Amino acid sequence: MKIDRHRFEELVAEAVDSMPPWVLERLENVEIMIEDRPPPGEPGLLGRYHGIPLTERQYYAGVLPDTITLYRRTISRIARDEDELRRAIVHTVEHEIAHFFGISDERLRDLDAY
C-alpha cells in the first residue's frame, strides 16, 4: 500500500498512544523513529529496538535515548489497505516495545505474539 510519510507518522503516533498506561509510564528515554527503508541486507525488517532493555539496566544515567525504528516502506508493503497498515504498525510497535522490556524474539514466539 502506498502511503505518504505524514499519514504514516500519524498512524505510528496512534499506535504508541494506544499502548496501556503502564507501558507508556515506563517508556522513558525512548525515541520512536521512522526510516523509509531498513538497513542494507535486511529488506524484510519491519522495526528494530536499539538500546539497553529494562531487564539489563544497572547504571543508566546520562545515556542517549534508546530507539525504536519503524521502516515505513517495509511495513507499507505488507498492507493492502489502511486498516491492515494500522494493525501492522501496532503489531510492530508492540513487538519493539517488548524488546525494550527485555522480551526476546524466542519468548515472543513462545507467547505466540510474533
Stockholm file with secondary structure:
# STOCKHOLM 1.0

chainA/1-114         MKIDRHRFEELVAEAVDSMPPWVLERLENVEIMIEDRPPPGEPGLLGRYHGIPLTERQYYAGVLPDTITLYRRTISRIARDEDELRRAIVHTVEHEIAHFFGISDERLRDLDAY
#=GR chainA/1-114 SS CCCCHHHHHHHHHHHHHTSCHHHHHHCCSEEEEEESSCCTTCTTCCEEEESCCGGGCSSCTTCCCEEEEEEHHHHHHTCSSHHHHHHHHHHHHHHHHHHHTTCCHHHHHHTTCC
#=GC SS_cons         CCCCHHHHHHHHHHHHHTSCHHHHHHCCSEEEEEESSCCTTCTTCCEEEESCCGGGCSSCTTCCCEEEEEEHHHHHHTCSSHHHHHHHHHHHHHHHHHHHTTCCHHHHHHTTCC
//
